[in-house]
Amino acid sequence: MKKLTLILLALLIATPVLAIDYWGGPPPGTWNRGEAGTTFEHYTFETPTPGGPADVFDNPFGVPGFELLGGFEYGQWECPPDMNPDGVVTGWHCIEPNGGAIELRIPNTEMIDGEKYIFIQLTSSKAPNGVDVQGFGSSSNGYSVDPWPTGRPHIQWPSPAPFGGAWYTYNFGFVIRPNPQMETITIHVPYCTVIDQIVVDTICTGTVANEVQTLDSIKALFR
């Protein structure tokens, strides 16, 4: 019986905990996944690898990835069934006394006359200290980054999170001008934050990457 118990425990630890994409896509009336010029990245952190490609993604411009900045430890924590039917989540716990960060790197296609819209979902046990977005490419004038309202609320889940926190799914919107060759998203978190998962949806506006939606029609959606 003891041997059977140990085998079952090993199987439980080795079984990945599936993360849920709560919103299922960008805000209604903006864009749909799979359209021309869009990308989708889901960082589920189902394995203890402290960097590498997104677990699930659809990006025609390259392979997106992440890197942890500062001290983190991997683990598994209880959560309410509404948040995950398994009742547990896996992810990264920040053990850096002054806080840490996770940097996402997303390949893109550069367009001088375009803009890049980004929708971010972060499920964590504490609110981030900040979210920084940067564009990289050949623009001689650099890249500007501005927030845009997603129209979606942050979701609070019903039971307490570990280390005195509270489970939330936060969401953020940004627009980069002009459309860069690559962007980074750096999410800064305080000490003892558990990061469960991150979902990113983007769209490149302009005639080259997206012939269906014009620049003016996209901009109007976020006013």
VEXLO-245641 format. One line per 2 residues: number of its first residue (from 1); their letters; for each residue x, y, z of N, C-alpha, C. Coordinates in nm, 3 decimals, m for minus. Layout:
N
NUM> A> X:Y:Z:X:Y:Z:X:Y:Z | ...;
//
This chain:
223
1> MK> 0.083:m0.121:0.000:0.000:0.000:0.000:0.087:0.127:0.000 | 0.197:0.123:0.078:0.286:0.238:0.084:0.347:0.265:m0.053;
3> KL> 0.386:0.159:m0.124:0.445:0.176:m0.257:0.345:0.236:m0.353 | 0.218:0.191:m0.347:0.114:0.244:m0.434:0.091:0.391:m0.406;
5> TL> 0.093:0.429:m0.276:0.074:0.570:m0.239:0.184:0.656:m0.296 | 0.307:0.609:m0.288:0.420:0.685:m0.342:0.410:0.701:m0.492;
7> IL> 0.364:0.597:m0.561:0.348:0.606:m0.707:0.241:0.708:m0.743 | 0.129:0.704:m0.671:0.022:0.800:m0.698:0.067:0.942:m0.671;
9> LA> 0.145:0.963:m0.563:0.196:1.096:m0.532:0.291:1.144:m0.641 | 0.376:1.057:m0.691:0.468:1.094:m0.798:0.394:1.132:m0.924;
11> LL> 0.287:1.058:m0.955:0.208:1.090:m1.073:0.140:1.224:m1.058 | 0.092:1.255:m0.936:0.026:1.382:m0.912:0.122:1.498:m0.931;
13> IA> 0.244:1.484:m0.880:0.343:1.590:m0.894:0.384:1.608:m1.039 | 0.393:1.497:m1.113:0.441:1.503:m1.251:0.334:1.550:m1.349;
15> TP> 0.206:1.545:m1.308:0.099:1.582:m1.399:0.088:1.733:m1.411 | 0.097:1.790:m1.530:0.086:1.935:m1.543:m0.055:1.982:m1.511;
17> VL> m0.062:2.101:m1.452:m0.190:2.163:m1.419:m0.228:2.256:m1.534 | m0.340:2.229:m1.599:m0.379:2.307:m1.714:m0.423:2.446:m1.673;
19> AI> m0.370:2.549:m1.736:m0.409:2.687:m1.710:m0.521:2.727:m1.804 | m0.608:2.814:m1.756:m0.725:2.853:m1.833:m0.708:2.996:m1.884;
21> DY> m0.736:3.015:m2.011:m0.739:3.148:m2.071:m0.878:3.207:m2.041 | m0.887:3.286:m1.933:m1.017:3.325:m1.879:m1.101:3.408:m1.976;
23> WG> m1.041:3.505:m2.042:m1.117:3.592:m2.131:m1.135:3.531:m2.269 | m1.045:3.443:m2.310:m1.060:3.376:m2.438:m1.028:3.459:m2.560;
25> GP> m0.969:3.576:m2.539:m0.932:3.660:m2.653:m0.936:3.806:m2.618 | m0.909:3.893:m2.716:m0.912:4.038:m2.694:m1.053:4.087:m2.662;
27> PP> m1.065:4.213:m2.619:m1.198:4.268:m2.589:m1.292:4.259:m2.709 | m1.421:4.238:m2.685:m1.519:4.228:m2.795:m1.516:4.352:m2.884;
29> GT> m1.530:4.329:m3.014:m1.534:4.439:m3.109:m1.400:4.493:m3.151 | m1.291:4.430:m3.104:m1.158:4.478:m3.143:m1.101:4.393:m3.256;
31> WN> m1.048:4.276:m3.223:m0.999:4.184:m3.326:m1.017:4.042:m3.277 | m1.001:3.947:m3.365:m1.014:3.806:m3.333:m0.881:3.734:m3.355;
33> RG> m0.855:3.638:m3.270:m0.733:3.558:m3.289:m0.734:3.490:m3.424 | m0.617:3.486:m3.487:m0.604:3.420:m3.615:m0.622:3.512:m3.734;
35> EA> m0.672:3.635:m3.712:m0.683:3.729:m3.823:m0.543:3.771:m3.869 | m0.537:3.826:m3.990:m0.409:3.873:m4.042:m0.350:3.978:m3.949;
37> GT> m0.220:3.964:m3.922:m0.151:4.062:m3.839:m0.162:4.039:m3.690 | m0.227:3.928:m3.647:m0.243:3.904:m3.503:m0.141:3.804:m3.451;
39> TF> m0.114:3.812:m3.321:m0.034:3.711:m3.253:m0.104:3.674:m3.123 | m0.074:3.555:m3.071:m0.131:3.506:m2.946:m0.024:3.426:m2.873;
41> EH> m0.005:3.457:m2.744:0.094:3.387:m2.663:0.032:3.355:m2.527 | 0.047:3.230:m2.483:m0.005:3.187:m2.353:0.110:3.123:m2.276;
43> YT> 0.149:3.189:m2.167:0.254:3.140:m2.079:0.186:3.072:m1.960 | 0.180:2.939:m1.961:0.107:2.864:m1.860:0.197:2.816:m1.746;
45> FE> 0.328:2.812:m1.767:0.424:2.773:m1.663:0.391:2.636:m1.604 | 0.368:2.541:m1.690:0.334:2.406:m1.645:0.458:2.321:m1.619;
47> TP> 0.576:2.374:m1.652:0.701:2.304:m1.624:0.797:2.404:m1.558 | 0.889:2.355:m1.474:0.978:2.444:m1.399:1.098:2.494:m1.480;
49> TP> 1.072:2.543:m1.599:1.179:2.597:m1.684:1.179:2.749:m1.672 | 1.285:2.811:m1.618:1.284:2.955:m1.588:1.311:3.044:m1.709;
51> GG> 1.259:3.007:m1.821:1.279:3.085:m1.943:1.261:2.996:m2.065 | 1.233:3.060:m2.179:1.213:2.982:m2.300:1.090:3.027:m2.374;
53> PA> 1.045:2.950:m2.472:0.929:2.990:m2.553:0.799:2.984:m2.476 | 0.698:3.055:m2.527:0.564:3.046:m2.470:0.514:2.903:m2.481;
55> DV> 0.430:2.861:m2.385:0.380:2.724:m2.385:0.286:2.699:m2.503 | 0.203:2.797:m2.534:0.111:2.791:m2.648:0.119:2.924:m2.720;
57> FD> 0.131:2.922:m2.853:0.135:3.049:m2.924:0.099:3.031:m3.070 | 0.057:3.142:m3.129:0.032:3.151:m3.273:0.089:3.284:m3.317;
59> NP> 0.212:3.280:m3.368:0.282:3.402:m3.407:0.355:3.376:m3.539 | 0.305:3.432:m3.650:0.368:3.407:m3.780:0.503:3.475:m3.798;
61> FG> 0.541:3.559:m3.702:0.664:3.638:m3.717:0.783:3.579:m3.643 | 0.762:3.474:m3.563:0.872:3.414:m3.489:0.823:3.349:m3.361;
63> VP> 0.917:3.307:m3.277:0.885:3.235:m3.154:0.894:3.331:m3.035 | 0.784:3.355:m2.965:0.789:3.441:m2.846:0.846:3.365:m2.728;
65> GF> 0.903:3.439:m2.632:0.962:3.374:m2.517:0.958:3.462:m2.394 | 1.008:3.407:m2.282:1.010:3.482:m2.156:1.140:3.457:m2.082;
67> EL> 1.169:3.549:m1.988:1.285:3.536:m1.901:1.248:3.592:m1.764 | 1.286:3.521:m1.658:1.265:3.570:m1.522:1.380:3.660:m1.481;
69> LG> 1.347:3.773:m1.420:1.447:3.870:m1.376:1.440:3.880:m1.224 | 1.542:3.830:m1.155:1.540:3.826:m1.010:1.516:3.685:m0.960;
71> GF> 1.499:3.672:m0.829:1.485:3.541:m0.768:1.341:3.490:m0.770 | 1.323:3.370:m0.825:1.191:3.306:m0.828:1.209:3.158:m0.796;
73> EY> 1.104:3.097:m0.739:1.101:2.953:m0.721:0.972:2.898:m0.779 | 0.981:2.779:m0.834:0.866:2.716:m0.899:0.788:2.635:m0.797;
75> GQ> 0.655:2.633:m0.813:0.574:2.557:m0.719:0.432:2.537:m0.766 | 0.353:2.479:m0.676:0.212:2.449:m0.703:0.132:2.495:m0.581;
77> WE> 0.020:2.562:m0.606:m0.059:2.620:m0.497:m0.207:2.592:m0.518 | m0.279:2.590:m0.407:m0.423:2.571:m0.414:m0.492:2.696:m0.469;
79> CP> m0.604:2.674:m0.537:m0.684:2.784:m0.589:m0.830:2.741:m0.590 | m0.924:2.834:m0.602:m1.065:2.796:m0.606:m1.100:2.725:m0.736;
81> PD> m1.199:2.635:m0.734:m1.238:2.565:m0.858:m1.284:2.659:m0.969 | m1.340:2.775:m0.932:m1.380:2.872:m1.034:m1.259:2.921:m1.115;
83> MN> m1.146:2.924:m1.050:m1.023:2.970:m1.115:m0.960:2.859:m1.197 | m0.962:2.737:m1.143:m0.913:2.620:m1.214:m0.983:2.498:m1.158;
85> PD> m1.052:2.419:m1.241:m1.126:2.302:m1.191:m1.040:2.203:m1.113 | m0.909:2.200:m1.141:m0.821:2.109:m1.069:m0.799:2.151:m0.924;
87> GV> m0.828:2.278:m0.892:m0.809:2.326:m0.756:m0.666:2.361:m0.722 | m0.576:2.357:m0.822:m0.436:2.394:m0.802:m0.386:2.468:m0.926;
89> VT> m0.284:2.550:m0.905:m0.218:2.616:m1.016:m0.068:2.600:m0.999 | 0.006:2.605:m1.109:0.151:2.604:m1.104:0.201:2.739:m1.152;
91> GW> 0.319:2.776:m1.107:0.373:2.904:m1.149:0.498:2.940:m1.073 | 0.530:3.070:m1.076:0.655:3.120:m1.021:0.629:3.212:m0.903;
93> HC> 0.699:3.185:m0.793:0.687:3.261:m0.669:0.810:3.352:m0.656 | 0.787:3.483:m0.646:0.898:3.578:m0.636:0.956:3.575:m0.495;
95> IE> 1.083:3.537:m0.482:1.150:3.533:m0.353:1.257:3.642:m0.342 | 1.255:3.736:m0.437:1.349:3.849:m0.435:1.295:3.954:m0.337;
97> PN> 1.371:3.989:m0.230:1.320:4.081:m0.128:1.270:4.214:m0.185 | 1.335:4.265:m0.287:1.295:4.393:m0.346:1.201:4.376:m0.466;
99> GG> 1.153:4.255:m0.486:1.065:4.230:m0.600:1.142:4.185:m0.722 | 1.072:4.124:m0.816:1.134:4.075:m0.939:1.049:4.111:m1.058;
101> AI> 1.080:4.049:m1.170:1.006:4.080:m1.294:1.013:3.962:m1.388 | 0.919:3.960:m1.481:0.922:3.864:m1.591:0.915:3.943:m1.720;
103> EL> 1.005:3.912:m1.813:1.010:3.983:m1.940:0.964:3.891:m2.052 | 0.866:3.937:m2.128:0.817:3.864:m2.245:0.873:3.930:m2.370;
105> RI> 0.912:3.850:m2.469:0.968:3.902:m2.595:0.885:3.848:m2.710 | 0.826:3.941:m2.787:0.731:3.904:m2.891:0.778:3.953:m3.027;
107> PN> 0.810:3.862:m3.120:0.847:3.903:m3.256:0.728:3.966:m3.328 | 0.759:4.050:m3.426:0.657:4.129:m3.492:0.700:4.152:m3.637;
109> TE> 0.619:4.226:m3.712:0.660:4.272:m3.844:0.656:4.423:m3.846 | 0.764:4.484:m3.890:0.778:4.629:m3.880:0.706:4.700:m3.993;
111> MI> 0.631:4.807:m3.957:0.562:4.892:m4.055:0.573:5.036:m4.010 | 0.623:5.121:m4.097:0.645:5.260:m4.061:0.513:5.332:m4.034;
113> DG> 0.406:5.296:m4.108:0.279:5.367:m4.094:0.182:5.296:m4.001 | 0.228:5.194:m3.930:0.137:5.112:m3.851:0.144:5.138:m3.702;
115> EK> 0.055:5.072:m3.630:0.052:5.072:m3.485:0.036:4.929:m3.436 | 0.081:4.904:m3.314:0.072:4.771:m3.255:m0.011:4.780:m3.127;
117> YI> m0.124:4.708:m3.125:m0.210:4.704:m3.008:m0.185:4.574:m2.931 | m0.180:4.586:m2.798:m0.144:4.473:m2.712:m0.247:4.461:m2.600;
119> FI> m0.297:4.340:m2.579:m0.389:4.309:m2.470:m0.323:4.202:m2.383 | m0.306:4.231:m2.254:m0.233:4.143:m2.162:m0.326:4.098:m2.050;
121> QL> m0.325:3.967:m2.021:m0.392:3.912:m1.903:m0.285:3.853:m1.811 | m0.289:3.892:m1.684:m0.196:3.842:m1.584:m0.277:3.785:m1.467;
123> TS> m0.257:3.657:m1.435:m0.320:3.599:m1.317:m0.211:3.579:m1.212 | m0.227:3.647:m1.098:m0.124:3.645:m0.995:m0.187:3.667:m0.858;
125> SK> m0.107:3.644:m0.754:m0.156:3.655:m0.617:m0.146:3.797:m0.561 | m0.075:3.883:m0.630:m0.064:4.024:m0.592:m0.062:4.110:m0.717;
127> AP> m0.101:4.236:m0.701:m0.101:4.328:m0.815:0.043:4.360:m0.856 | 0.070:4.372:m0.985:0.205:4.408:m1.027:0.240:4.550:m0.987;
129> NG> 0.369:4.576:m0.968:0.417:4.711:m0.940:0.414:4.799:m1.064 | 0.411:4.737:m1.179:0.409:4.813:m1.304:0.427:4.720:m1.422;
131> VD> 0.387:4.768:m1.540:0.404:4.694:m1.664:0.469:4.788:m1.765 | 0.587:4.752:m1.812:0.661:4.834:m1.908:0.660:4.766:m2.045;
133> VQ> 0.632:4.842:m2.149:0.632:4.791:m2.286:0.730:4.875:m2.367 | 0.815:4.809:m2.447:0.911:4.877:m2.532:0.908:4.818:m2.672;
135> GF> 0.923:4.905:m2.773:0.934:4.861:m2.911:1.076:4.871:m2.960 | 1.115:4.778:m3.049:1.250:4.776:m3.104:1.242:4.758:m3.255;
137> GS> 1.328:4.830:m3.327:1.330:4.820:m3.472:1.416:4.930:m3.531 | 1.389:4.966:m3.656:1.473:5.061:m3.728:1.422:5.203:m3.727;
139> SS> 1.317:5.234:m3.653:1.262:5.369:m3.651:1.365:5.467:m3.596 | 1.397:5.569:m3.675:1.498:5.667:m3.633:1.448:5.755:m3.519;
141> NG> 1.317:5.764:m3.504:1.258:5.847:m3.397:1.219:5.765:m3.275 | 1.252:5.639:m3.274:1.216:5.555:m3.162:1.069:5.514:m3.164;
143> YS> 1.019:5.471:m3.050:0.881:5.420:m3.042:0.813:5.478:m2.919 | 0.689:5.520:m2.937:0.610:5.567:m2.824:0.517:5.455:m2.778;
145> VD> 0.489:5.454:m2.649:0.399:5.354:m2.590:0.295:5.427:m2.506 | 0.169:5.398:m2.531:0.060:5.459:m2.456:m0.038:5.351:m2.413;
147> PW> m0.104:5.372:m2.299:m0.208:5.278:m2.258:m0.336:5.301:m2.337 | m0.417:5.196:m2.352:m0.553:5.214:m2.401:m0.647:5.134:m2.313;
149> PT> m0.768:5.186:m2.290:m0.863:5.118:m2.200:m0.919:4.992:m2.264 | m0.907:4.880:m2.194:m0.956:4.753:m2.248:m1.107:4.739:m2.231;
151> GR> m1.165:4.814:m2.138:m1.307:4.800:m2.112:m1.343:4.677:m2.030 | m1.241:4.605:m1.984:m1.266:4.483:m1.908:m1.220:4.502:m1.764;
153> PH> m1.295:4.447:m1.667:m1.256:4.460:m1.527:m1.148:4.359:m1.490 | m1.078:4.388:m1.381:m0.994:4.285:m1.321:m1.085:4.183:m1.252;
155> IQ> m1.049:4.057:m1.258:m1.130:3.951:m1.196:m1.068:3.911:m1.063 | m1.148:3.917:m0.955:m1.102:3.866:m0.827:m1.163:3.728:m0.804;
157> WP> m1.079:3.630:m0.770:m1.125:3.495:m0.745:m1.157:3.478:m0.597 | m1.248:3.386:m0.561:m1.312:3.389:m0.430:m1.230:3.348:m0.308;
159> SP> m1.120:3.275:m0.322:m1.052:3.232:m0.201:m0.915:3.298:m0.188 | m0.859:3.305:m0.067:m0.728:3.368:m0.048:m0.618:3.297:m0.127;
161> AP> m0.520:3.374:m0.166:m0.403:3.321:m0.235:m0.290:3.300:m0.133 | m0.184:3.228:m0.171:m0.074:3.205:m0.076:m0.001:3.333:m0.039;
163> FG> 0.067:3.328:0.075:0.154:3.436:0.122:0.076:3.567:0.143 | m0.048:3.555:0.189:m0.125:3.673:0.223:m0.178:3.752:0.104;
165> GA> m0.182:3.689:m0.012:m0.230:3.759:m0.130:m0.376:3.730:m0.161 | m0.418:3.766:m0.280:m0.553:3.739:m0.329:m0.544:3.717:m0.479;
167> WY> m0.603:3.607:m0.526:m0.594:3.576:m0.669:m0.675:3.675:m0.752 | m0.611:3.732:m0.851:m0.676:3.821:m0.947:m0.628:3.786:m1.087;
169> TY> m0.715:3.811:m1.186:m0.671:3.816:m1.325:m0.679:3.962:m1.367 | m0.562:4.023:m1.382:m0.552:4.163:m1.421:m0.546:4.171:m1.574;
171> NF> m0.584:4.286:m1.629:m0.567:4.304:m1.774:m0.520:4.445:m1.803 | m0.442:4.457:m1.910:m0.379:4.583:m1.947:m0.379:4.597:m2.099;
173> GF> m0.388:4.719:m2.147:m0.383:4.746:m2.290:m0.278:4.852:m2.321 | m0.204:4.831:m2.430:m0.102:4.927:m2.473:m0.105:4.938:m2.625;
175> VI> m0.058:5.052:m2.676:m0.039:5.070:m2.820:0.100:5.127:m2.843 | 0.173:5.068:m2.937:0.308:5.112:m2.973:0.302:5.181:m3.109;
177> RP> 0.367:5.296:m3.121:0.373:5.369:m3.248:0.518:5.406:m3.277 | 0.566:5.381:m3.403:0.502:5.300:m3.507:0.513:5.152:m3.474;
179> NP> 0.463:5.069:m3.562:0.463:4.925:m3.539:0.608:4.873:m3.541 | 0.658:4.813:m3.430:0.800:4.775:m3.422:0.829:4.637:m3.481;
181> QM> 0.957:4.607:m3.489:1.002:4.474:m3.532:0.985:4.371:m3.420 | 0.997:4.418:m3.297:0.981:4.331:m3.179:0.943:4.418:m3.061;
183> ET> 0.866:4.362:m2.967:0.837:4.434:m2.845:0.868:4.347:m2.724 | 0.900:4.413:m2.614:0.915:4.344:m2.486:0.809:4.395:m2.389;
185> IT> 0.760:4.305:m2.307:0.665:4.338:m2.201:0.729:4.293:m2.070 | 0.757:4.388:m1.981:0.819:4.356:m1.853:0.719:4.382:m1.741;
187> IH> 0.684:4.277:m1.670:0.586:4.285:m1.560:0.663:4.277:m1.429 | 0.658:4.385:m1.351:0.728:4.394:m1.223:0.633:4.351:m1.111;
189> VP> 0.679:4.262:m1.024:0.594:4.211:m0.917:0.663:4.229:m0.782 | 0.585:4.248:m0.675:0.644:4.260:m0.541:0.686:4.126:m0.484;
191> YC> 0.758:4.133:m0.377:0.805:4.014:m0.305:0.687:3.924:m0.267 | 0.705:3.795:m0.281:0.607:3.691:m0.246:0.486:3.687:m0.340;
193> TV> 0.497:3.743:m0.457:0.392:3.727:m0.558:0.405:3.593:m0.627 | 0.293:3.525:m0.648:0.290:3.403:m0.728:0.229:3.439:m0.863;
195> ID> 0.304:3.415:m0.972:0.255:3.436:m1.107:0.203:3.304:m1.160 | 0.072:3.298:m1.184:0.009:3.174:m1.232:0.022:3.162:m1.383;
197> QI> m0.016:3.266:m1.457:m0.011:3.259:m1.603:m0.023:3.399:m1.663 | 0.017:3.408:m1.790:0.008:3.533:m1.865:m0.041:3.500:m2.006;
199> VV> m0.136:3.579:m2.055:m0.188:3.564:m2.190:m0.170:3.698:m2.262 | m0.118:3.694:m2.384:m0.097:3.816:m2.461:m0.159:3.801:m2.600;
201> DT> m0.240:3.898:m2.639:m0.293:3.908:m2.775:m0.247:4.039:m2.835 | m0.205:4.036:m2.963:m0.161:4.159:m3.028:m0.216:4.164:m3.171;
203> IC> m0.217:4.287:m3.226:m0.249:4.303:m3.367:m0.165:4.417:m3.425 | m0.113:4.395:m3.545:m0.040:4.497:m3.620:m0.140:4.567:m3.712;
205> TG> m0.149:4.698:m3.705:m0.237:4.770:m3.797:m0.155:4.824:m3.913 | m0.223:4.849:m4.025:m0.155:4.894:m4.147:m0.185:4.801:m4.262;
207> TV> m0.161:4.845:m4.383:m0.202:4.770:m4.501:m0.118:4.644:m4.522 | 0.008:4.642:m4.475:0.093:4.527:m4.501:0.052:4.408:m4.416;
209> AN> 0.038:4.429:m4.284:0.010:4.317:m4.195:m0.137:4.286:m4.183 | m0.222:4.383:m4.209:m0.365:4.360:m4.189:m0.444:4.439:m4.293;
211> EV> m0.485:4.374:m4.401:m0.556:4.443:m4.508:m0.705:4.454:m4.481 | m0.754:4.381:m4.381:m0.898:4.381:m4.355:m0.938:4.502:m4.273;
213> QT> m0.863:4.531:m4.166:m0.896:4.642:m4.079:m0.800:4.757:m4.105 | m0.853:4.877:m4.128:m0.770:4.993:m4.153:m0.723:5.052:m4.021;
215> LD> m0.621:5.138:m4.030:m0.566:5.201:m3.912:m0.671:5.285:m3.841 | m0.749:5.364:m3.914:m0.851:5.449:m3.852:m0.960:5.368:m3.783;
217> SI> m1.000:5.256:m3.844:m1.106:5.176:m3.784:m1.060:5.110:m3.655 | m0.934:5.068:m3.650:m0.881:5.010:m3.527:m0.872:5.115:m3.417;
219> KA> m0.819:5.235:m3.451:m0.803:5.341:m3.353:m0.937:5.381:m3.293 | m1.042:5.380:m3.376:m1.173:5.420:m3.328:m1.227:5.325:m3.222;
221> LF> m1.186:5.200:m3.226:m1.235:5.101:m3.130:m1.189:5.130:m2.988 | m1.079:5.203:m2.974:m1.020:5.221:m2.842:m1.035:5.363:m2.789;
223> R> m1.117:5.444:m2.853:m1.141:5.581:m2.803:m1.244:5.579:m2.693;
//
